[in-house]
Amino acid sequence: MKHRTQVFEKFDQADRYLMALLKEVEGYSDAVLDSKPAPGAWSVKENMYHLVKAEQLAHRYLEKKLSQPANLEPAGWKSTWRLWRLQLAFGAPFRIKAPAVVNPEDMPDLSIVALTTQWQEQRKALRDFLAAQPDLVFDKAAFNHPLVGRLSLWGMLDFFSGHLRRHQGQIRRTLAQVAKT
C-alpha cells in the first residue's frame, strides 16, 4: 500500500508540473505556438505533442506489461540506479535525440485547445488505469525507458516530470524567440 500511495503522490506532482506548463502557454495564439525558432527546431506545440506521445506510449506499454505482473522483476537498486542516470541526463547541457517513435514530425494539425485536452485526457486515463491495478504492481520495474531501461511506476512518473521540465525550458526559449512583439 505504501508504494501505491507514493506513486499517486508522484502522479499529483507530475500533474502540477503539467498545469504550470499549460498556464505558461495560455494566451498564445496557435500561430505563435506553431512557429519554429529556427529550421529543424521544434515549435512549442511540437514539444508538447512529443511529451503527450511519450506518455501515451508509456501507458500502452504498461497495459501490456501489467496484464501479467508476476513476470515483472521487483524494482530494486537497479531501478533506482537507472532513474538516477536518467535524472543526470535531464540536467545535461546537450541535446538528447528523441526516439523516432516519439518524434513530432507526424503531428496532426491540432489547436492548442485540442492538444491540451488530449494531454489531460491521457493523464486521466493513465491515472484511472493505475488506480485499478493490484498493489503488487507498484513495487515492480514495470516501465521500460528507451534510454536507461526498466523503472518502477514511481520512476516512470518521475521521468514524466523531469521530461516535462526539460522541455519546458525549450518551450520558454522558443516562446522568447517567436513571440517577440
C-alpha positions as CSV (number, residue, x, y, z in Angstrom):
1,M,0.0,0.0,0.0
2,K,2.9,2.3,0.7
3,H,4.3,2.2,-2.8
4,R,0.8,2.8,-4.3
5,T,0.5,5.9,-2.2
6,Q,4.0,7.1,-3.2
7,V,3.1,6.6,-6.9
8,F,0.0,8.6,-6.7
9,E,1.8,11.4,-4.8
10,K,4.3,11.4,-7.6
11,F,1.4,11.5,-10.1
12,D,0.0,14.5,-8.3
13,Q,3.4,16.3,-8.7
14,A,3.5,15.4,-12.4
15,D,0.0,16.9,-12.8
16,R,1.1,20.1,-11.1
17,Y,4.0,20.4,-13.5
18,L,1.6,19.9,-16.4
19,M,-0.8,22.5,-15.1
20,A,2.1,25.0,-14.7
21,L,3.2,24.4,-18.3
22,L,-0.3,24.8,-19.6
23,K,-0.7,28.1,-17.7
24,E,2.6,29.3,-19.3
25,V,1.4,28.8,-22.8
26,E,-2.1,30.0,-22.1
27,G,-3.0,33.1,-24.1
28,Y,-0.6,32.5,-27.0
29,S,-2.1,32.0,-30.4
30,D,-1.8,28.8,-32.4
31,A,0.2,30.7,-34.9
32,V,2.8,31.6,-32.3
33,L,2.8,28.1,-30.8
34,D,3.3,26.6,-34.2
35,S,6.3,28.9,-35.0
36,K,9.7,27.4,-35.0
37,P,12.6,29.5,-33.8
38,A,14.9,28.0,-36.4
39,P,14.9,25.5,-39.2
40,G,14.9,22.0,-37.8
41,A,13.9,23.2,-34.3
42,W,10.6,22.2,-32.7
43,S,7.7,24.6,-32.1
44,V,6.0,24.8,-28.7
45,K,3.2,22.6,-29.9
46,E,5.7,20.0,-31.3
47,N,7.4,19.9,-27.9
48,M,4.1,19.4,-26.2
49,Y,2.9,16.8,-28.7
50,H,6.2,14.9,-28.2
51,L,5.5,14.8,-24.4
52,V,1.9,13.6,-24.9
53,K,3.1,10.9,-27.3
54,A,5.7,9.7,-24.9
55,E,3.1,9.4,-22.2
56,Q,0.6,7.7,-24.5
57,L,3.2,5.1,-25.5
58,A,4.2,4.5,-21.8
59,H,0.5,3.9,-21.0
60,R,0.2,1.5,-23.9
61,Y,3.3,-0.3,-22.8
62,L,2.0,-0.6,-19.2
63,E,-1.3,-2.0,-20.3
64,K,0.6,-4.9,-22.0
65,K,3.2,-5.5,-19.2
66,L,0.8,-5.2,-16.3
67,S,-1.5,-7.8,-17.7
68,Q,1.0,-10.3,-16.3
69,P,2.6,-8.6,-13.3
70,A,4.0,-11.8,-11.9
71,N,6.5,-11.8,-14.8
72,L,8.0,-8.4,-13.8
73,E,11.1,-8.0,-11.8
74,P,10.9,-6.1,-8.5
75,A,12.0,-2.5,-8.6
76,G,15.2,-2.6,-6.6
77,W,18.5,-0.9,-6.6
78,K,18.9,-1.4,-10.4
79,S,15.7,0.6,-11.0
80,T,16.9,3.3,-8.6
81,W,20.3,3.4,-10.4
82,R,18.6,3.7,-13.8
83,L,16.4,6.5,-12.6
84,W,19.5,8.4,-11.2
85,R,21.2,8.1,-14.6
86,L,18.0,9.4,-16.3
87,Q,17.9,12.4,-13.9
88,L,21.5,13.1,-14.8
89,A,20.6,13.1,-18.5
90,F,17.9,15.7,-17.9
91,G,20.5,18.0,-16.4
92,A,22.9,17.5,-19.3
93,P,23.7,20.6,-21.3
94,F,23.5,18.8,-24.6
95,R,20.5,17.6,-26.7
96,I,19.4,14.0,-26.4
97,K,17.9,12.8,-29.7
98,A,14.3,11.7,-29.3
99,P,13.5,8.1,-30.4
100,A,11.8,8.1,-33.8
101,V,8.6,6.8,-32.3
102,V,8.1,10.0,-30.3
103,N,9.3,12.4,-32.9
104,P,6.6,15.1,-33.6
105,E,7.1,15.0,-37.4
106,D,3.8,13.1,-37.8
107,M,1.9,15.6,-35.6
108,P,-1.6,16.2,-36.8
109,D,-2.8,19.8,-37.2
110,L,-4.1,20.4,-33.7
111,S,-5.2,23.6,-32.0
112,I,-3.6,24.2,-28.6
113,V,-7.1,23.5,-27.1
114,A,-7.2,20.1,-28.7
115,L,-3.6,19.3,-27.8
116,T,-4.2,20.3,-24.2
117,T,-7.4,18.3,-24.0
118,Q,-5.7,15.3,-25.4
119,W,-2.9,15.5,-22.8
120,Q,-5.3,15.9,-19.9
121,E,-7.4,13.0,-21.1
122,Q,-4.3,10.9,-21.5
123,R,-3.2,11.7,-17.9
124,K,-6.7,10.9,-16.6
125,A,-6.8,7.6,-18.5
126,L,-3.4,6.6,-17.1
127,R,-4.4,7.6,-13.6
128,D,-7.6,5.5,-13.8
129,F,-5.6,2.6,-15.2
130,L,-3.1,2.7,-12.4
131,A,-5.8,3.1,-9.8
132,A,-7.4,-0.2,-11.0
133,Q,-4.1,-2.1,-10.6
134,P,-3.4,-4.5,-7.7
135,D,-0.9,-3.3,-5.0
136,L,1.8,-5.8,-6.1
137,V,2.5,-3.9,-9.4
138,F,3.5,-0.7,-7.5
139,D,6.8,-2.4,-6.4
140,K,7.7,-3.7,-9.9
141,A,10.0,-2.4,-12.5
142,A,7.1,-2.1,-14.9
143,F,8.1,0.7,-17.2
144,N,10.9,0.3,-19.8
145,H,12.5,3.6,-20.7
146,P,14.3,3.5,-24.1
147,L,17.4,5.2,-22.8
148,V,18.0,3.6,-19.3
149,G,15.8,0.5,-19.1
150,R,13.3,-0.7,-16.5
151,L,11.9,1.7,-13.9
152,S,9.2,1.5,-11.3
153,L,5.9,3.2,-11.7
154,W,7.2,5.9,-9.4
155,G,10.3,6.2,-11.6
156,M,8.1,6.5,-14.7
157,L,6.2,9.4,-13.2
158,D,9.5,11.0,-12.1
159,F,10.5,10.6,-15.7
160,F,7.3,12.3,-16.9
161,S,8.1,15.3,-14.5
162,G,11.7,15.6,-15.5
163,H,10.9,15.2,-19.2
164,L,8.3,17.9,-19.0
165,R,10.6,20.3,-17.1
166,R,13.4,19.7,-19.6
167,H,11.1,20.5,-22.5
168,Q,9.6,23.4,-20.5
169,G,13.0,25.1,-20.8
170,Q,13.0,24.5,-24.5
171,I,9.4,25.9,-24.7
172,R,10.4,29.0,-22.8
173,R,13.4,29.6,-25.1
174,T,11.1,29.1,-28.2
175,L,8.5,31.5,-26.9
176,A,11.1,34.1,-26.2
177,Q,12.2,33.9,-29.9
178,V,8.9,33.5,-31.7
179,A,6.6,35.7,-29.5
180,K,8.6,38.9,-29.9
181,T,6.3,41.8,-30.3
